[in-house]
Structure formats: structure tokens, C-alpha cells
């Protein structure tokens, strides 16, 4: 264990567990990093992500089309459509 880990213990407070027929996640407030952030954990897969205030603000600014693309995961990943302003560097001449 690093010296910093001994000095700064992991500090998390569970805020909520959200579930429906499609997914279940646990949301916690993490204050271990340089600033507060949310930890979102997928209870089915164990995957997790830390979201900073900047990333959360970007989520708020996303368009409905952006969010539809985010939902295309797993078997639906290949159905993602490039956004109009995205250029594929492999096809650019």
C-alpha cells in the first residue's frame, strides 16, 4: 500500500441504488480524489465509472441523439451511426 493510500483513506457514501427491468446501478459520492465525484457501479457486471462535475455537466448538455447512441451497446454496438460532424480518419483523403 502506498504512503498516500495510508494517509488518504477511501471515503465513499452510498447515495442510491437504482434498478428497473433493464439495469441496476449503485451511485456513491467519492471524495478520495482531488475533488468530489460520483462513482456509478453496474451491479450486474461489476463495471464502474467515476464521473467528475465536468463530465456530469457534459451529460446535461448532451442531445437526445447523443443519448440514443450511448444506448447502443453489446449486440447493438454495430448499429451506431456516426454523428454528422464526425470524420473517420481512415476514409479522409
N, C-alpha and C positions, 0 to 999 in steps of 0.2 A: 504494500500500500504506500502510495506516495506521501510525502510530507504534507502537501496541500490537501489531500483527501482526509488526513487525520485532523487538520486544522478546520476545514470546512465540511461538516457532515452534510449528508444528503438531507435536504429539507423539502418535503412534499406534503401537500394537503389535498386529499381527495375532495373534489368538488361535486362530482356527479357520475353516475353510471347511466348511460342512455342505451336503450335497446328497442328494436322493433323486429319485424319478421325478416329483415334483410341484414341487420348488423347489430353488434353490441360493442360499445366502447366505454372506457373509463377515462374521465378527464380530471387531471390533477394540476394544481398550481405548484410549480417547481421554482425554488429560489436558490438553487445550487450554483447556477452560472453567474455571469456578470450582471444579470438583471432578471426580473421575473419573466417566466414564460409558461405556456401551457404544455403539459405532457398529455398526448392523446394516445391511448393504448387500445388496439383491436383485441378484444377478448377472445375471439375465435382463433386468430393466427399468432397472437403474441407480438405482432409488429407494433412499433410505436414511432411517434414523431414529436419533436419539441417544436413549438411554434412561438416565435418572438412577437412582440407587439407590431413590428413592421410587417411580418408575414400575415398576421391576423388582419391588419388594415388592408393589405392587398386582397385578401379573401373578400372583404366587404366591397371592394371596388370591382370585383370580377363580374363579367357579364353573364347572363343566363347561358349563352353559348359556351363560354369558358367552363361553366359548371357541368354542362352536358358532356363535354369532352373528358372531364375528370372522372365521370361515372363509367366510362368505357374502360373497364379493367378485366383481367382474366381473359376469358374466351372472346370478349368484345373488344379487346385492345386493338386488334387489326382494323376495326371499323372506325377508328379515329380519323377525322378529317383535318387536314392542315388548315390553319387559320389563314384568311386572305393575305395577311401581311407577312406570313412566314415563307421563307425561301429555303428550299432544300439545297445545301451547298454542293451536293453530288450532281445536281442537274443544272447548276448555274454555269454559264459559259463565259 
